[in-house]
């Protein structure tokens, strides 16, 4: 089959006539499946789109152009066919964007046609904003921001024309000259104020103004095209995306009028996180509002959750007993949700909890422990551990005399007591004979065995004495040990 150039033109309606070209080369195609799919191409702005290979009828004509939908072109292909779209302009325009995430950037657009209908809009920069009055001469308009003038009669002799970058939100203000302003066409809001706001996303974006007393009806603006919107899901995770008339999983594609605003809401499944709208809206937002047309397809991305929660802050011992401790911490944060916490004692797992408090039991009194906690999410991602050192309350005071004796050094004598205690305190040693105290002294003692030496006066006679030991109890009161007999030898 010979290769020949094909030129296809589409025109805007009525007095607002302008044109765009769909230039294409027809190529011979191989054997494909029998299912037929449709590709709709809609240049918005003064530009052209070349299609390789050109689908449609054997004579190379682009099917689907008629007087009711004259701003786009419909081509037919076999399912699975690959096409290349190239945008260009001889009117000083540049391609601003393609309408599908399958064609990022502003270069050539390579598509595989797997859907029944695929709509691709080529958005050129700048686009034109046209303002029409119900009766020409009744008013003038200004815009904020100020737009470049399109030139006299570019859209028609009675049209005021401005140029803006796609997506520009413009305030249009009417100034009365021969009439009194009444209202705007719907689409530039509010309709009943002299200044209305509209976003320039189409070629041409139309605004109509009606004046009081005009016999003419509200300006009838050209109808727009209908495009097929496709909602796609991607990524390593899963989730649901829905709108008022879409619920992807059952209905993922629908036709809308160009410029129709829709709002999508993404809800990730358990174990997945929402990762974005392929740049149409911020990835931090699970809702995305946009006009269909400049966007004909969007890909909602879901990924498996691999982000661990933050490390719990503020871990502290808030209560202690001789056999237990209570610890608390501040709630951790997670990109989805914290499912719970694991608590560790001396690096061994002690238990799990969904709260931020944990009580340890059956601990040894007077012992020091290392306590740690981490956070976990629904899919098992764990945070780093927070850790502190804590102790149970000291054990009850316990003491015993391990031995009592007398040592001499020359003429000096001393009672020697070996005292074993489990806590630091002080001990009062008292030596008495027949209820009379003959010597006493207070000694500091520490945990373990303490050797206490009580000096005696040289004049004390030899004989039998009683040694009493009383310890200050850190928990209150005194601990008095049973008295012990001491046989005192003569002094040399």
PyMOL commands that set and color helices and strands:
alter all, ss='L'
color gray80, all
select helices_A, chain A and resi 14-16
alter helices_A, ss='H'
color red, helices_A
select strands_A, chain A and resi 5-11+19-25+36-44+48-52+73-78+82-88+94-98+109-112+117-125+127-133+139-144+148-149+159-164+168-176+181-184+195-200+205-211+226-234+239-243+246-248+253-257+261-268+272-276+287-291+297-304+316-320+325-328+338-345+348-353+357-360+368-377+386-391+399-409+412-421+425-433+436-445+448-455+463-472+478-488
alter strands_A, ss='S'
color yellow, strands_A
deselect
rebuild
show_as cartoon
